[in-house]
Amino acid sequence: MKFIKNEITEIIKMEKLIVKNFKAIEYAEIEVNDLTFFIGQQASGKSTLAKLVYFFKTLGKYLTDEMLSSNFGREDLFLDTTNFCYAQFYSFFSESSVLEQKDFFIRYEYKEDIFFEIKATSSGCWMEGIPISELLKRSIKEYNELVSEHIFASEQEINLLTNQITKEIKTFIPYSSNNVYFPAGRSFFALVNKQSIELGKEFKDNYRDYLKNYKIYIGFDTHNENDLINYTFINFCTYLKKIVLSISQNENLISSKQNDIINGKYIQFGDEEFIEISENIKIHLSNSSSGQQESIRLIQDINYLSISKKEAFRVYEEPEAHLFPASQKALMEMIVILLNSNTNVQLLISTHTPYLLAVLNVLMKAKELEKQLGENDLTLDALVPKEERLDVSRVRVYSAKQTENGRFIFENVVNPNTQSINAEIIDEVSEKIEITYDQLLDLQSNLSNSVSE
């Protein structure tokens, strides 16, 4: 299968995040690839990195929405775009957590000459970035004039300028309008019941109220970055629930693996959702296992993106949660099938488990052998179908390592020589357990010998 890149994908592939001394992170330099993995112990900064990438990849959409908001009327917005983006950073990560950090540096590069930097020292915190183009300024000014005199403006004129502004902002800050963050512990939100929907509305209201205070002054209310993530996720799950039946009717490699992972078949009766274990056994989704609840929307999303071919960016936090290793293997295979069937998708995954990386190593090795044997080699296909093979050039894996001061650095653990993930990252804990077990066997043997003597 030939890997085709469109214009947007080319831009995205150059994106890089650099973080110094922010929250638990001492240093990280992350290249955002088609598949980017963060692995490490709890509280090592994986979610912080994931949220930073999500924030910067969604920043262009925030800016577009505000610039095209007729009731906001922000003709001055384009005069100080960097300040607006800085305010978004404050609102996303909460003012208090930012102010606690007296010496940090964050840089996100969209392209070599397009970036944002956020710096904090003991004297304050500020943001630097590239000013937007004169063409975009003119387009926004014309748009505001048309909106303010909408009686005299045709819908076609407004749409033309709207498209022009969106196109210009995407050149300035590339983004996909289809970004979703799947948080860890998502089972309650994923149920899409009355309680979770009401909670989603509360998250949305909290976030919008906060953004009204877009000016950067010390003293306005603090805000939790999870509000926007949770609201967006609940809203997206509601959408998935509405379209999932049409997705499920398309039988493919992903849908067959989906049934294996949830140990049954997903069905709907009206607004109610069930897992059908057998012909006579149906379990309501709210009463299903934690593994089924945690994974159901994620695997539905994978199927949706594979079929729709839409451009999208996803963060999947702990996709393996509550899944048996065999199901984790099937999930990793689903993810690779998605990446091969829709090259407009980028995935960022944070995980605690080496199982996903062990499976990924196998799928990358199969792709390497394909280059020597050909993609239709029958022996290779019997081991790993061609749809499940992934080129190592599309993968980045970063492992958290704790330093002497208690913070963490993130290192790329894809070995360029072996074209695979370093084995010690995958085997380290297992090897320690095996060594301890062997030592216990030696101790038992010594006891037996001393007794016999």
N, C-alpha and C positions, 0 to 999 in steps of 0.2 A: 504494500500500500504506500503510495507516494504521499509524503507529508507536505501539504500545501499551506502556506502562510498568507493571510490577507494583510492589508496595510495596517489595520489596527493591531493585529497580532504581532507584527514586526516591531511596532512601537512598544507594546507591552513587554516583549521579551527583553528589552533593554532596561527594564525597571530594577532599581536597587534601593534597599533600605540600609542605612547605617545608623547604629544606635550606640551611644556611650553614656554610661552611668545614669540610666533611666530605670527607676523602680528596681527590680531584682537583677537587671542586666548590666554587666560591666562593659561588655563590648559584643557587638554582633554586626556582621556585614552580610546581608542577605540578598542574593539574586533571586528574583521572582520568576520561576520558570512555569512550564505547563503543569508540572506536579512538584510542589514544594512541601517538604516534610520537616516538622520540628519534633524532635524526640528528647525526652528528659524527664527528670523526676518532678513531682508536684512543686509548685511555687518557684519554678526556675526561670519563668519569664516567657514561656511558650505563648500563653494567651496574650500577653502584652505585645509581643511581636506580631501575632496574628491580627490583633486589633489595630495596630499601627498600619499594617499593610492594607487592611480593610478600609481604614479611615482615608488614607491617601488615594486609594483606588476608587473611593466614592466621593471624594472632595469635589471633583468636576461636576457631579450631579447636584450637590448642594448649591454650588455656584450658579449653575444653569437655572435651577428652580427659583433662586432668589432674584436673579437678573430678569427672569420672565414673569415675576410675580407682579401683576398689575396693581394689586392692593398694597404692595410693599412700596412701589414707586421709587426704587433705589437708583436714581440717575447718578448719585454720588458713589454708588457701590463700585463701579469700575475704576474710579479714581484711586481707590485704596483696596484693591483686591487682596493684597497680602494681609492687611489687617483683618479683613473678613475671614480669610482662611485661618488666621491665628485664633480668632474668636471661636471658630468651629472646633479647633483643636482644644481650646479651653472647655467648650461645652461638651465635647465628646469624652474627654478624659477626666473631667471634673477639675474645677479650679483648685480645690484643696490638695489633691494628689500631685498636681503640677507644682504648686507653691511649696510643697514639702521638699522638693528636689531643688537644691541650690546650685548644682553644677552638672548639667546634662547637655547632650548634643544629639539632635535627630536630623537626619538628612534623607529625603526621598527624591530619587532621580527618576523622572519620567523618560527623559532622553538626556543626552550628555549636556545639553545647554538649557534644559528645563527642569527645575528642581525647586523644592522648598526646604529651608533649614530652620529649625527651632533650637534656640540656645538659651540656656539659663546659667546665670552666675549669681554671686552674692548680691550684685547690684540690680538684678532684675532678669526678666525673661522676654525674649522678642523673637520675631520670625522674619526671615528674608526669603525673597523669591523673585521670579522674573515678572516684570510688569506686563500686562496684556497688550495686545496689538492695537494700533490705531484703527484698523479696520473693525475690530470688535467694538471699540468705543463708539465709532460712528453708527454701527448697526444697533447698538443698545439705545443710543440717543434717538435714532429714528423710530425704534420700537416704542419707546416711552412716549414720544410725541403722537404716534398713531393710537396707542392705547388711551392716552388722555383725551383724544378727540375721536373715539371709536365710532361715533355716529358717521363720520366722514371716511372712515377706513374700511376697505373691503376685507372679508375673511381671507381672501387670497393674498392680499398684501401683508397681513399680520402673519400668516403661515409662512410666507416667503422669508420674512425677517426672522421669525422664530427658528426656522431651519438653518438660516445663515448664522445666527448666534450660537446655536447648538454645535454646528460644524466648527466654528471658530474656537469655541471653548474646548472641544475635543482635540483640536490641534494644540491648544495651549496646555490643557491638562487632560490627557487621554483617559477615558473612563467608559465603562459599560453601565447601562441603566439597569442591568439585571444582576445586581450583586446581593447575595444573601449570606449571612453568617449563621451557621448552625451551632448554637452554643452547647456546651457540655450540660448534662442534667436536663435535657430538653423534653423529657417524656411528658411532663404536665402541659407544656406549651403545645406540644405536637398533637394532643388529643383534640384540639379545636372544639372544646365544649363552651358552654355559656360562661363559665368562670374564667377560662383562659382568654376568651375574646374580650370580656370586660376588663381584665387585667391589661390586655394589649392596648385598649383604648386609653387606659390610665397612663401607660408608658408613653403613648403618643402625645397626650395632652401635656404631660410633664415636660417632654422634650420641646414641643412647640412653644410652650410658655417660656421656657428657658431661652430659646433662640430670639425671642422678642428683645431681650437685653443683649443685643449683639455687640455693643460697645465693650471695649476691654477696660474695665475698671475693677479695682480690688473692692470687694464688698457685695457683689451680687451673689445670689444663692448658688450653692454648689450643685453639681449634677453628676449622676452616675452614668458612665459610658454604656452600661448594659441596657439602659432604657430603650435607646434606639435599636440596638441589636435585637432585643426581645420583641419589641413591637413589630419590626420588619419580619422577623421569623414567624411570629404568630399570623401576621397578615398573609405571608407566603404559604403557610400551611393551610390556611383557609382556602386559598386559591388552588393548591394541590388537591385538596379534598374534593373540590368541584370538578376538576378535570381528570381525576385519577382513573375513572372508569373508561374513558376514551383511550387513555394510555395503556391500561391493562389489556385492552382488546388487541393490541399489537404484540403478538408473540415474538420474542426475540431472545438472544442469549442472556440479556440482562433480566428479563422478566422470569425466565426459568430459574435463574440463580436466586432471584428475590424470594420465590416460594421455598427454596431450600433454607434460606437464612431465617425467615420468620416461621419455618416449620408449619406451613399451611398456605392457604390462599386468602388474599385480602378480598372482602366483599362488602357491599353496601346495601342496606335496605332503607330507603328514604334518606334521612339524615343520620342514621345510625351506622356505625362501622363495626365489622367483625373480622376475626381470623377463623377461617373454616379449616379445622383440623382434619375432619373426615366428613362424609356425607351427612352424618347425623350429629356431628359435634361442631357447634359454632360458639366462639368465645367473643364477647363484646370487647372492643379494643381497650376500653377503660379497665377491664378485668384481665387483660392479657399480661404476659410476663414483662418484666422491665426491659429485657433485651428486645422484645417485639416492639414495645412502645418507643424505645430509644432509636431503633433503626428504621421504622416504617417510613417516615417522611423522607429520610435520607435516601433510601433505596428507590422510593418513588421519584425523588428529584433526579437521581442518576438516570432513571428510565426516561423521564421527561426531557432532560437535556440531550440524551442520546437520540431521541426521536425528533425533537423540534429543531435541532441543529442551531439553536440560538446562541449568540455570543453571551457569555456569562462568566462571572467570577464567584467562586464559592470558598468559604472557610468551613471545614468540617472538623469540629473539635471532638476528639475521642470517638471516632466513628465505630471503634471496636467495643464500646462500652456494653457490658453485660452479654457479650457474644462468646460462644464456645470457639476454640481455635479453628475448627473446620469452617465455621461460619465466617470468621475473620478472613480466612483464605478466600472464600467465595466473594466476600465484599471487596477485597483488594483486586480480584480478577474483574469484578464489575466496574471498578474505577478505571482500570486500564482499557477495558472495552469502550467505556465512555470517551476517554481521551483519544482513542483511535477512530471512533465513529463521528466525533465532533471536535475538530481542531480549533474551534472558536472558544473553547472552554479552558479556564485555568482553575486549578484546585490547590488550596493550601490546607494541609492536614496537620493537626497537632495530636500527638499520641504518647502514651506511656509504654506501649507494648512493642517488643521486637518482632512479634509474629508478622505484622504487616510488612515490615522491612525485609524479613526473611522471604516472604512470598514475592515481594517486589524484586528482590535479587534474582530469583528464579526466572521471573518474567523478562527481566533485562538480559540475563544470560541467554535465554531462548532467542531474543531479538539479535544478539550478537552472532549466534550460530546460524540464524536465518541468512545472514549476509554471506556465509560460506556455503550453506547447503541449498539456499533458495527457499522462498516462503512456502512453497507447496510440497516440501519434503515430507513424505508420509510418516517417517519415524518421528521427526520433530513435531509434526502436527498431532500425533498421538499423545505426545508428552505435554505439549503446550500449544493449543490452537492459535493460529496466526492473529486472531482478533485480540488475544490476551498478551501479546508480546509488546514490549515498550522499549524504545531507544533510550539509552542512558543519557543522551544529550538533552532530553526533555525533562530531566529529573535533577532536583537539588535536595539533599538531605542534610539537615543541620542538627547537631547533637549538643545538648547543654552540658557544660563542664564547670563544676564549682571551683572558684579560686580561693586563695587563702583568706581574703576579706569577706567571704561568704556569698559574694555575688557570682554571677554566671557569665561565661563567654560561650558563644555558639560557633562551632566549627563545622565546615563542610566535610562530611565523612564519606563522600563518593570518591573512591580511589581512581585517579585518572589512568593509572597503569593497568589495573585489573578490570576497569570499567564496571565496578560493582561497589556496593556499600561495604565499608571496612567490617570484616568479620567480627572483630572484638566488640563492636557496638551491639551486634546481634547476640553474640555468645557470652558476653562478659558475665552476666548474672548466672546463666546456666553453668558456666565453668566453675564459678565460685561455689555453687551448690554442689556440683559433682565432686570438687576437691574436699569440701567438708564431709560429704557422704563417704568418700574413700577414707578419710581420716577416722571417721567413726567405725568403719569396717576394720581398719588396722587396730583401733583400740579394742574392738570386740575380739579380734584374733589374739591380741596380746593377753587379754583376760582369760581366754580359753586355754592358752598355753600355760599361763601361770597356775591355773586351777589344776591342769593335768600334771604339772610338776609337783 
